[in-house]
Amino acid sequence: MKTLGLLAFSAFALSACAANQTAPIAETGYQPGALAVAAIERGDWARAERLLTDTSRGAADDPARLINLGEVYWRTGRHGEALSAWRRALASDAHFDVETLGGRTVSTVQLAREALAAHDASLRTAAR
C-alpha cells in the first residue's frame, strides 16, 4: 500500500471538522481541486461533482476521489450512487493512506468501509 500525504474528505471528517477548519486546505500529491475538498467544505456540491468527475484532473477510479464523490452524491440525495462510489473505492486495487480534515490518517479502504457501514445502515433503518 502506498502512502500519500493528502487531505481527503469522508462522511465522518466533514461533519466533525468542517466548522473547526482554520488551516489552509491542501491536496498534496494531487492537482489542485482534484479531490474537491474546498468545494465540499463550502457545500458547493455542483462544483465538487464537476471537479471529481473531471478525468483531466485524475483517474476516475482513484479511491480518494471516489470517497469524496460518494460524499457529494450522499449530500445531494443520490444515495444509491453514493453507495456505488464507495463500493468502487473499496474494490480499487490502489489503496493508500490519507489524512482527513479531522487529522486522522487512515487507509482509503478503511474510509470506504466506514462510509458504507454508516450510510448503508442508515438507509436500511429509514426503510423500516
Order of alpha helices (4+ residues) and beta strands (2+ residues): beta-alpha-alpha-alpha-alpha-alpha-beta-beta-alpha
